[in-house]
Amino acid sequence: SEMEAAGYRPDVVGLPGAPTLKSTYKDWVLNLNGPVQLLFGSPLRSAGQFLVDVLRDLGATHCQDLHVISVIGVQSSAKSTLMNYLFGCGFATSAGRCTRGLYCSLLQCEGRTLLIMDTEGLMSLEAEGGAVFDAQMALMAMACSHVVLINHKGELSRQLQDLLEICLYAMQHLRVCRIQPQLLFVLRDQMDRSHSVHEDALRLMRKHLSEASAKLELRLEVLVSLDSG
């Protein structure tokens, strides 16, 4: 580091070793629902072996009743706020703050272990990678989750539809999905909040995805379970 280059040498006497740090971090994550940054950067990469060891100690590799719930959506659509409200995760939120990468929070609920994932906003003008990064982030969520919340501001856009089609195509041909995720749409900031308008929007999205799947020779009903509205 810059401090070490300048001649500073920290006193390491009495500092806990790696096993103690991992155990302490594990307890913080599990008991306080502390959010963990699972992926970061562009291209996406993990935080290294330290995090892998912590997740292993938490039982992620042996838990038979682990349910993964993730959220995707455009930037600044209050995804973190939504997950905090639904699950009490403790994801950081503030005006002007945006999630970077992918954060997760582990918690217990009625005998089940839930892994809640909060993703970086899609379709951002600031993020590196553009459409490729958006596809990677959405595919990551869809490929490993039991439930994917698609949090969307305003009307459902053609851009979101195209992104979902890319993910479905990748799931079919890359064989990366071991479970069938259920896609649930959260429509917010609508001009007309009537139930019939929401039903029409979801029905149109399902129709477009079904038509696109047929053209690409995809089996939509096998890949995902769509919100019935």
N, C-alpha and C positions, 0 to 999 in steps of 0.2 A: 504494500500500500504506500501512499505518499508519506504517511507518518513514519513508517519503517524506513523508507528511503532517506528520510531526513535524520535518521539516527535514533528514532524512538523505539524502545523495546519494552513492551508491556510486561508487567509482572504476572507470570502465569501460575505462580505458586498458589495452590488452594482452589484453582478452577476445576469444576467437575469434568470428568472425562466424557467421551462420546456416548457410552451407554447411558450414563446418568442424564445427559442432555436429551437424548431420545426419549427416555422414560418420562422426564418432566414435560417435554413437549407433547407426548402422547396423552398424558393426564390432562393437560390444558385443553387439548383439542376435544377430548371426549367429555370431560366434566363441565367445561365452560362453553361448549359449542363454538370454540374458537375457529374462525375461518382459516383455511390453509390455501395458499396459492399453489394449485396443482400444475398448471401450465402457464408459460409466459413467453413473450417475444414473438417475432415473426421471422422465420417459420416457428410454429409452436414447439416448445421443448419443456421437459419436466425439470423440477428443481433438484434432481440428482438422487443419489443412493440414500442420502439421509431421509428424504421423504418416503422413499420406497420402504425403508426399514421401519419407519413410524407406522405406515399403513399396514404393514405386515403384523406389527405388534398389536395394532388395533383389531386384528382379525379379519382384515379385508380379503385375505386369500383363503380363509376357511369358513367364513360366515355363509351359511346356507339360506339365510333369510334376509339378505341385503337387498334393499330396494333403492334404486337410483332415480331421483327426480331432478330434472334440469330445466332451465329456462333459457330461451333464446329470443332475440328481438332487436329492433333497431336501437341505435345509441340514444341514451337519455330518455328511455321509455319507462324508467322506474322499475327495472327488473329486480334489482337488489332490494328495493323497498317492498316489492310484492312478496319475495321469498321470506324476508324478515317478518312480514305480517302473517304469512301462512304458517311458517315453521319456527319463528323466533331464532333465526340463524346468527344474527350479529354481523352480517355483511356491512361493510362501511358504506355510509351514504351521507351525502352533503351536496349543497348546491354547487353545480359546476364540476362535481367529481364523477369520473367514469371508471368502471371496472376495467382492469387491464389483464388480459389472459383469461384464465379460468380458475375460479376459487371454489372450494368445496367445504362443507360442514357436515360432521357426522353426529347423529343424535339417535336416541332411543324413543320409540313411540309404540305403545301397546304391544310390547314383546318383539317388535321388529326394529332392525337397524336401518335407518334412513341415511343415504348419502345425498345431500342436497348440493347441486352444482349451479353456480352463477357464472354466466359467460360474458365476455366482452361484447359490447354492442356491435351490431352488424351495420353495414352500409354507412360506415363512417368515412368522412372525407379526410380525416387525420390519420387513420390507421394505415400501416404499411401492408402491402399485399393486395389491397382492394378486394375484388370479387373472389380471388383465390383464397384469401384469408377467411372471408365470410363462409365459403363453402367448407373449409377445413373445420371451422368452429362449429357450424351447424351439424356437420357430419359426425364430429366427435360426440356431440350431445345425443344425436339420434342413434348412434351405433352402440352406446353403452347404457342407455337409460330405459327404465320401464315406462316412465311418463315424461313427456316433453311439453312444457308450457310454452306456447308461442305468444309472447306478449307484444301486442301491436297497437300503435297509436293511429287513430284515424281509420280510413278505409283500407281494406286489404288490397295491397298493391300487386301489380304485375311483377315487380322486382322480387317480392317475397315469394310469389308463386314460382318464378324461375329458379330461385335458390332451393326451394323444396324439391323441385323436379331434379335438379342436379344431385341432391343428396340421395334421393330415391334411386337414381341411376347408379350412383356409386355403391350404395348398399347392396344392390342386386349383383353387380359385377365384381366388386372387390371381396365379397363374402365376409364383411367385417362385422356383421350384426348377428349375435347369438340369440337375441331376444326380439320380440316384436314390440316396439315402442308404441304407446298410445299418445297421439298428438291432440292436445287440448288448446284451443285458441282462446286467448284473453283479449277481448276487444275493448279498448279504452279510448276516452276522449272522442266519443262519437257525437256527431251533431244530433242524430236521432237515436235515442236510447231504447226505443221500443223493442220488445222481444222479437217481433216479426222481422224487423230490419236485420237484426243479428242472425236470425235463422236464414234469411235470404243470402247474406254475405257468406256464411259458412257453407251453404248448399252450393253456391257458385264456385267456391274454392274447391270443394270436393269434386264437382263436375269437371273443372279444369284439370285437376290432378289425375282424375280417372281417364280423361281423354288423352293427356300427355303420356300416361303409363301405357295405354293401349298402343299408341304410336311407337313407343320405345320398346314394346314387347315386355313390359314389366308386369308382375303380378302384385298390384297395389295392396290387395287384401292380405297377402302373405307378408309383405314388408312392414306395414304399419297398420295400426288401428286408428281410424280417424274419429275425431269428436263428432258425436251424433247430433250435437246441437241441443 
